[in-house]
Amino acid sequence: MKRAFTILELVFVIIILGILAAIALPKLESSKDEAELSKSLSNLKTLINDISIYALKKRYFKHD
């Protein structure tokens, strides 16, 4: 005979999942912030590199 879950067991599982979600969500949010910051820094480096290449091609910088 199969034994089904009781209401009490299901409530405990839901409580445990809620606690785990409460722990994980702030960490995921900070990971998103770090990813956005990393992406912005990468874009800034690319922009600086492109401006430098443009300036060198137009001879704005003196080349030794």
N, CA, C and O atoms as CSV, one atom per row, in Angstrom:
chain,resi,resn,atom,element,x,y,z
A,1,MET,N,N,0.834,-1.172,0.000
A,1,MET,CA,C,0.000,0.000,0.000
A,1,MET,C,C,0.890,1.251,0.000
A,1,MET,O,O,1.856,1.341,0.758
A,2,LYS,N,N,0.543,2.218,-0.870
A,2,LYS,CA,C,1.306,3.466,-0.947
A,2,LYS,C,C,0.910,4.385,0.190
A,2,LYS,O,O,-0.257,4.478,0.572
A,3,ARG,N,N,1.902,5.050,0.712
A,3,ARG,CA,C,1.656,5.983,1.806
A,3,ARG,C,C,1.753,7.393,1.247
A,3,ARG,O,O,2.784,7.748,0.675
A,4,ALA,N,N,0.749,8.182,1.387
A,4,ALA,CA,C,0.732,9.558,0.887
A,4,ALA,C,C,1.350,10.492,1.926
A,4,ALA,O,O,1.470,10.152,3.103
A,5,PHE,N,N,1.740,11.684,1.456
A,5,PHE,CA,C,2.252,12.693,2.383
A,5,PHE,C,C,1.106,13.250,3.216
A,5,PHE,O,O,-0.014,13.416,2.734
A,6,THR,N,N,1.410,13.531,4.460
A,6,THR,CA,C,0.394,14.158,5.302
A,6,THR,C,C,0.473,15.665,5.123
A,6,THR,O,O,1.455,16.181,4.588
A,7,ILE,N,N,-0.547,16.365,5.566
A,7,ILE,CA,C,-0.577,17.824,5.483
A,7,ILE,C,C,0.584,18.428,6.257
A,7,ILE,O,O,1.188,19.407,5.820
A,8,LEU,N,N,0.892,17.844,7.405
A,8,LEU,CA,C,1.973,18.354,8.238
A,8,LEU,C,C,3.318,18.255,7.511
A,8,LEU,O,O,4.115,19.192,7.564
A,9,GLU,N,N,3.573,17.154,6.846
A,9,GLU,CA,C,4.814,17.003,6.093
A,9,GLU,C,C,4.898,18.025,4.960
A,9,GLU,O,O,5.958,18.606,4.726
A,10,LEU,N,N,3.805,18.243,4.270
A,10,LEU,CA,C,3.787,19.223,3.188
A,10,LEU,C,C,4.015,20.635,3.715
A,10,LEU,O,O,4.701,21.430,3.074
A,11,VAL,N,N,3.449,20.952,4.870
A,11,VAL,CA,C,3.655,22.272,5.474
A,11,VAL,C,C,5.126,22.465,5.839
A,11,VAL,O,O,5.688,23.533,5.595
A,12,PHE,N,N,5.746,21.452,6.414
A,12,PHE,CA,C,7.171,21.542,6.750
A,12,PHE,C,C,8.025,21.748,5.507
A,12,PHE,O,O,8.968,22.539,5.528
A,13,VAL,N,N,7.709,21.053,4.444
A,13,VAL,CA,C,8.472,21.212,3.202
A,13,VAL,C,C,8.321,22.634,2.675
A,13,VAL,O,O,9.301,23.238,2.238
A,14,ILE,N,N,7.127,23.165,2.708
A,14,ILE,CA,C,6.897,24.534,2.231
A,14,ILE,C,C,7.631,25.544,3.102
A,14,ILE,O,O,8.186,26.516,2.590
A,15,ILE,N,N,7.638,25.327,4.398
A,15,ILE,CA,C,8.370,26.227,5.301
A,15,ILE,C,C,9.866,26.180,5.011
A,15,ILE,O,O,10.518,27.221,4.943
A,16,ILE,N,N,10.407,24.988,4.841
A,16,ILE,CA,C,11.836,24.846,4.555
A,16,ILE,C,C,12.189,25.506,3.226
A,16,ILE,O,O,13.207,26.192,3.129
A,17,LEU,N,N,11.360,25.307,2.204
A,17,LEU,CA,C,11.606,25.954,0.917
A,17,LEU,C,C,11.530,27.476,1.040
A,17,LEU,O,O,12.302,28.185,0.393
A,18,GLY,N,N,10.628,27.977,1.846
A,18,GLY,CA,C,10.533,29.416,2.073
A,18,GLY,C,C,11.776,29.969,2.747
A,18,GLY,O,O,12.259,31.040,2.382
A,19,ILE,N,N,12.291,29.247,3.721
A,19,ILE,CA,C,13.515,29.676,4.398
A,19,ILE,C,C,14.689,29.672,3.427
A,19,ILE,O,O,15.478,30.616,3.404
A,20,LEU,N,N,14.810,28.622,2.631
A,20,LEU,CA,C,15.895,28.561,1.653
A,20,LEU,C,C,15.780,29.682,0.625
A,20,LEU,O,O,16.790,30.270,0.235
A,21,ALA,N,N,14.571,29.980,0.187
A,21,ALA,CA,C,14.369,31.080,-0.767
A,21,ALA,C,C,14.740,32.415,-0.129
A,21,ALA,O,O,15.338,33.267,-0.785
A,22,ALA,N,N,14.395,32.604,1.137
A,22,ALA,CA,C,14.732,33.849,1.830
A,22,ALA,C,C,16.239,34.015,1.969
A,22,ALA,O,O,16.745,35.137,1.963
A,23,ILE,N,N,16.946,32.916,2.091
A,23,ILE,CA,C,18.410,32.972,2.177
A,23,ILE,C,C,19.021,33.215,0.800
A,23,ILE,O,O,19.975,33.982,0.672
A,24,ALA,N,N,18.480,32.572,-0.224
A,24,ALA,CA,C,19.093,32.608,-1.555
A,24,ALA,C,C,18.800,33.894,-2.316
A,24,ALA,O,O,19.668,34.374,-3.045
A,25,LEU,N,N,17.626,34.459,-2.174
A,25,LEU,CA,C,17.248,35.616,-2.988
A,25,LEU,C,C,18.156,36.827,-2.800
A,25,LEU,O,O,18.524,37.438,-3.803
A,26,PRO,N,N,18.537,37.212,-1.602
A,26,PRO,CA,C,19.461,38.356,-1.481
A,26,PRO,C,C,20.812,38.081,-2.141
A,26,PRO,O,O,21.425,38.987,-2.706
A,27,LYS,N,N,21.272,36.842,-2.070
A,27,LYS,CA,C,22.546,36.509,-2.709
A,27,LYS,C,C,22.430,36.594,-4.226
A,27,LYS,O,O,23.356,37.043,-4.901
A,28,LEU,N,N,21.298,36.166,-4.757
A,28,LEU,CA,C,21.086,36.274,-6.196
A,28,LEU,C,C,21.007,37.733,-6.613
A,28,LEU,O,O,21.508,38.104,-7.675
A,29,GLU,N,N,20.389,38.553,-5.797
A,29,GLU,CA,C,20.266,39.976,-6.116
A,29,GLU,C,C,21.637,40.634,-6.134
A,29,GLU,O,O,21.926,41.440,-7.018
A,30,SER,N,N,22.488,40.296,-5.160
A,30,SER,CA,C,23.831,40.883,-5.153
A,30,SER,C,C,24.654,40.353,-6.320
A,30,SER,O,O,25.518,41.061,-6.838
A,31,SER,N,N,24.399,39.122,-6.737
A,31,SER,CA,C,25.089,38.587,-7.907
A,31,SER,C,C,24.700,39.344,-9.163
A,31,SER,O,O,25.534,39.590,-10.034
A,32,LYS,N,N,23.430,39.712,-9.254
A,32,LYS,CA,C,22.980,40.509,-10.405
A,32,LYS,C,C,23.661,41.868,-10.400
A,32,LYS,O,O,24.076,42.360,-11.450
A,33,ASP,N,N,23.779,42.479,-9.222
A,33,ASP,CA,C,24.452,43.775,-9.119
A,33,ASP,C,C,25.917,43.663,-9.532
A,33,ASP,O,O,26.428,44.516,-10.257
A,34,GLU,N,N,26.586,42.614,-9.072
A,34,GLU,CA,C,27.986,42.409,-9.435
A,34,GLU,C,C,28.132,42.160,-10.927
A,34,GLU,O,O,29.082,42.645,-11.542
A,35,ALA,N,N,27.214,41.417,-11.517
A,35,ALA,CA,C,27.263,41.150,-12.951
A,35,ALA,C,C,27.054,42.436,-13.741
A,35,ALA,O,O,27.717,42.663,-14.753
A,36,GLU,N,N,26.137,43.272,-13.279
A,36,GLU,CA,C,25.887,44.544,-13.976
A,36,GLU,C,C,27.107,45.454,-13.876
A,36,GLU,O,O,27.467,46.117,-14.848
A,37,LEU,N,N,27.741,45.490,-12.713
A,37,LEU,CA,C,28.944,46.291,-12.529
A,37,LEU,C,C,30.067,45.781,-13.420
A,37,LEU,O,O,30.767,46.575,-14.048
A,38,SER,N,N,30.244,44.483,-13.479
A,38,SER,CA,C,31.279,43.890,-14.318
A,38,SER,C,C,31.036,44.207,-15.792
A,38,SER,O,O,31.972,44.520,-16.527
A,39,LYS,N,N,29.794,44.127,-16.214
A,39,LYS,CA,C,29.450,44.444,-17.598
A,39,LYS,C,C,29.736,45.913,-17.896
A,39,LYS,O,O,30.262,46.237,-18.961
A,40,SER,N,N,29.395,46.800,-16.969
A,40,SER,CA,C,29.640,48.225,-17.162
A,40,SER,C,C,31.134,48.518,-17.254
A,40,SER,O,O,31.560,49.315,-18.090
A,41,LEU,N,N,31.927,47.883,-16.404
A,41,LEU,CA,C,33.376,48.086,-16.456
A,41,LEU,C,C,33.954,47.569,-17.767
A,41,LEU,O,O,34.854,48.183,-18.340
A,42,SER,N,N,33.442,46.454,-18.233
A,42,SER,CA,C,33.900,45.911,-19.508
A,42,SER,C,C,33.565,46.867,-20.650
A,42,SER,O,O,34.387,47.096,-21.538
A,43,ASN,N,N,32.362,47.419,-20.622
A,43,ASN,CA,C,31.970,48.383,-21.647
A,43,ASN,C,C,32.840,49.636,-21.591
A,43,ASN,O,O,33.195,50.196,-22.628
A,44,LEU,N,N,33.181,50.070,-20.390
A,44,LEU,CA,C,34.030,51.242,-20.226
A,44,LEU,C,C,35.432,50.977,-20.780
A,44,LEU,O,O,36.007,51.832,-21.452
A,45,LYS,N,N,35.976,49.803,-20.500
A,45,LYS,CA,C,37.293,49.444,-21.040
A,45,LYS,C,C,37.269,49.411,-22.566
A,45,LYS,O,O,38.208,49.866,-23.220
A,46,THR,N,N,36.197,48.873,-23.124
A,46,THR,CA,C,36.066,48.827,-24.580
A,46,THR,C,C,35.996,50.236,-25.153
A,46,THR,O,O,36.621,50.523,-26.173
A,47,LEU,N,N,35.243,51.112,-24.506
A,47,LEU,CA,C,35.128,52.496,-24.961
A,47,LEU,C,C,36.477,53.201,-24.918
A,47,LEU,O,O,36.853,53.883,-25.871
A,48,ILE,N,N,37.204,53.040,-23.821
A,48,ILE,CA,C,38.523,53.662,-23.695
A,48,ILE,C,C,39.465,53.134,-24.768
A,48,ILE,O,O,40.220,53.898,-25.369
A,49,ASN,N,N,39.421,51.837,-25.004
A,49,ASN,CA,C,40.268,51.231,-26.031
A,49,ASN,C,C,39.921,51.790,-27.413
A,49,ASN,O,O,40.817,52.120,-28.190
A,50,ASP,N,N,38.639,51.897,-27.718
A,50,ASP,CA,C,38.220,52.416,-29.019
A,50,ASP,C,C,38.617,53.869,-29.196
A,50,ASP,O,O,39.048,54.263,-30.281
A,51,ILE,N,N,38.481,54.673,-28.153
A,51,ILE,CA,C,38.891,56.083,-28.243
A,51,ILE,C,C,40.397,56.190,-28.446
A,51,ILE,O,O,40.865,57.037,-29.206
A,52,SER,N,N,41.151,55.338,-27.770
A,52,SER,CA,C,42.605,55.347,-27.932
A,52,SER,C,C,42.995,54.980,-29.358
A,52,SER,O,O,43.861,55.625,-29.949
A,53,ILE,N,N,42.375,53.970,-29.905
A,53,ILE,CA,C,42.674,53.559,-31.286
A,53,ILE,C,C,42.321,54.685,-32.253
A,53,ILE,O,O,43.085,54.989,-33.169
A,54,TYR,N,N,41.162,55.300,-32.045
A,54,TYR,CA,C,40.749,56.411,-32.908
A,54,TYR,C,C,41.757,57.549,-32.830
A,54,TYR,O,O,42.154,58.107,-33.853
A,55,ALA,N,N,42.172,57.895,-31.599
A,55,ALA,CA,C,43.114,59.000,-31.411
A,55,ALA,C,C,44.457,58.683,-32.057
A,55,ALA,O,O,45.082,59.566,-32.645
A,56,LEU,N,N,44.907,57.442,-31.956
A,56,LEU,CA,C,46.183,57.070,-32.581
A,56,LEU,C,C,46.084,57.124,-34.100
A,56,LEU,O,O,47.019,57.557,-34.773
A,57,LYS,N,N,44.955,56.688,-34.634
A,57,LYS,CA,C,44.785,56.736,-36.090
A,57,LYS,C,C,44.719,58.175,-36.595
A,57,LYS,O,O,45.197,58.471,-37.690
A,58,LYS,N,N,44.134,59.063,-35.809
A,58,LYS,CA,C,44.028,60.469,-36.205
A,58,LYS,C,C,45.243,61.269,-35.751
A,58,LYS,O,O,45.323,62.476,-35.979
A,59,ARG,N,N,46.198,60.581,-35.099
A,59,ARG,CA,C,47.433,61.167,-34.629
A,59,ARG,C,C,47.209,62.287,-33.595
A,59,ARG,O,O,47.902,63.304,-33.609
A,60,TYR,N,N,46.243,62.083,-32.713
A,60,TYR,CA,C,46.034,63.025,-31.631
A,60,TYR,C,C,47.084,62.847,-30.543
A,60,TYR,O,O,47.423,63.795,-29.834
A,61,PHE,N,N,47.596,61.627,-30.417
A,61,PHE,CA,C,48.658,61.360,-29.476
A,61,PHE,C,C,49.978,61.341,-30.231
A,61,PHE,O,O,50.051,60.860,-31.362
A,62,LYS,N,N,51.011,61.863,-29.605
A,62,LYS,CA,C,52.313,61.814,-30.247
A,62,LYS,C,C,52.869,60.419,-30.103
A,62,LYS,O,O,52.913,59.869,-29.002
A,63,HIS,N,N,53.288,59.854,-31.193
A,63,HIS,CA,C,53.812,58.494,-31.220
A,63,HIS,C,C,55.320,58.564,-31.235
A,63,HIS,O,O,55.894,59.240,-32.089
A,64,ASP,N,N,55.983,57.883,-30.309
A,64,ASP,CA,C,57.462,57.908,-30.246
A,64,ASP,C,C,58.046,56.937,-31.229
A,64,ASP,O,O,59.268,56.815,-31.324
